[in-house]
Structure formats: structure tokens, C-alpha cells
């Protein structure tokens, strides 16, 4: 007979989908423009990323938006995961 902990083991490390998206976006930004963001700087809703950072950082991200979104899509293996950055 299986114990309860064995049955619930698969749920031990579940993260919210937004947490995974935020980590992938932060990694893509670091790879492309070498700027470090935190998860508190990002808000994701309806395939759109809103950035709470200085305008200089936002402008750099907007300039390289297509490459960043491409990197996020490749990392998460979903071509429509994010569509815009604001």
C-alpha cells in the first residue's frame, strides 16, 4: 500500500506558470542585453510582460524585444508563450 507522502510527492515542486515564465524572461534578458532583472520587476498577464524598471532598461528591452521573445519561446518550447513587452 502506498503512503500518502508517496502519492503527493509529484506535487512537491510545482510552481506557478508565471514563475517559470518570469525566470525564462529574466534569463533571456541577461543573455541578450546583459541586464539583470528580478521577479518583482515583472508582471505577466495574457501573454504580455509589464516591466517595472527605469525607462533606460525598458528601452533596451524594447529595442531587443524580438530576440528576447524568441529566446523565451525556444527555452519553454512554445512559440506563442509571450507576445509583447511593455
PyMOL commands that set and color helices and strands:
alter all, ss='L'
color gray80, all
select helices_A, chain A and resi 4-11+17-33+39-41+55-63+65-76
alter helices_A, ss='H'
color red, helices_A
select strands_A, chain A and resi 42-45+48-51+84-85
alter strands_A, ss='S'
color yellow, strands_A
deselect
rebuild
show_as cartoon
